[in-house]
Amino acid sequence: MFGSTVLEVVVGLVFTFLASSLLSGAIVEAIASALKWRARTLLTGIKELFNDPDFTKLARQLYAHALISPRGPGTERTDPAYKTRPAYIDKDQFANAMLDILGFSAAIAAAASASSSQTPAPTQVDALKKNVQ
């Protein structure tokens, strides 16, 4: 076809490698999906990040937040296993959920509205500093 046996062998090897890598990747993704590896790994990572191995404090509040679990009721569930856990959390949604849980979003909104009107009163700035600390 190409007139060169070496070139034909190289092209055949490249296509064979691509086909086998695509097949093995699809198999691994199917297994990971069926066994929910990513969701379990994410939950373990969140528990370790917040030092909440019992899943009773901040990690549980994060998973109950509407940005993380949009189809949920927005309240903490009684089932600690969470039948439908996310396998991925977007960094912006994670940050916004954490700001909301820790109460910084209200303080930031108050500071922003105060800064839109001339200069903020010293009490608002002190309250924002207190919330941040």
N, C-alpha and C positions, 0 to 999 in steps of 0.2 A: 504494500500500500504506500509506504513512505519511501521505499527503495533502499532502506537501510534496516538491517536486522536489529542492530543495537538500538536504534531509535524506536522501533516497534516494541521491543522488550521494555524499554524505559516507559513508554506511554502505557503499556499494559500493566506494569507494576504500579504506576501512579494511580491508574483507575482502580486497580485491585485494592490498593491501600485506602483510597478514599471510600470505596464501597464498604470495606470491612470496618473502617472507623465510624462511618455513618450508622451501620448496623449495630455495632457495639454501643455507641452513644445512645441510640434509641432504646436498646435493651436496658441499659443502666437507668435512663430516665423513667422507663416504665416501672422498673423495680422500685426506684426512689419514690415515685408517685404512689404506688400501691402500698408501700410500707410507711409512707409519710415521714421519711427521714428528715427532710428539710424543716418541716414544722416542729418535729421533736428536737432537732438540733438548735433551732432558733429559740425555742422555749428554754432549753438548757442554758443557752448563752445569755438570755435575758435574766434568768434566775441568778446566774453567776455574776452578771454585770451589776445587779442591784443587791447582791448578797442576801438573797431571799430564797434559800433552798426549800422552804416549806410552801412557797407560793401563796403567802398570806398577806403580804404587804404591798410594796410598790409595784412589783412585777404583776401581781393580780389586778391592781388598779389599772395598769397600763393595758393589759389584755382586755379589760372590761370597757376601756374607752372607745367611744364611737369612731374615732379615726382609725383605730387598729382593728376593731371588730364592727364594721359598719352595719352588718345585718343583725347584730345583737341588740338587746333591749337597752343597753347603756348602763345596766346595773351589774353588780357582781353576781356571777352565777354560783350555784351551790356545788356544781360538778367541777372538781379540781382538774379533771382530765381534759375538759373542753373538747368536745367531739369535733368541732370545726375550728382548728387553729390556723392562723396564717402561716404560710411558708416563707413569706417575704414581707418586710415592713419598709416602706419608703422612708428615706432619711428625713424628708421634710415633715411627713406625717408623724414620725417618731418624735421629732423635736417639738412640734406643735402639741402633741399629746402630753409630752413631759412638762412643757410650760403650763398647760392647762391643769394638769394634776397637781403640780407644785404651787399653783396660784399666781404664777408670774404673768400670765396673759392678762389678767384683770389689772394688775399693777402697771404693766406696760401700756395698756389701753388708756388707763387713767393718766399716766404721764404724757402720752401722746396727745390726748385731748387738752391737757393743761398746757403743753408746749405750743399748741396751735393758737391758744389765746396768750398774748404777750409773754410774760415770764411766769413760770410756775411759782406757787407759794412755797415757802421753805418747808411747810409741813408735808406737802406732797412729795417733795424731793427726799425728805427724811423717811417718809413711809416707803418709798420705792427702795431706798438704800437698805432699810430694815428687811424688806421682803427678799431682796437679793442676797443679803447676808444670811 
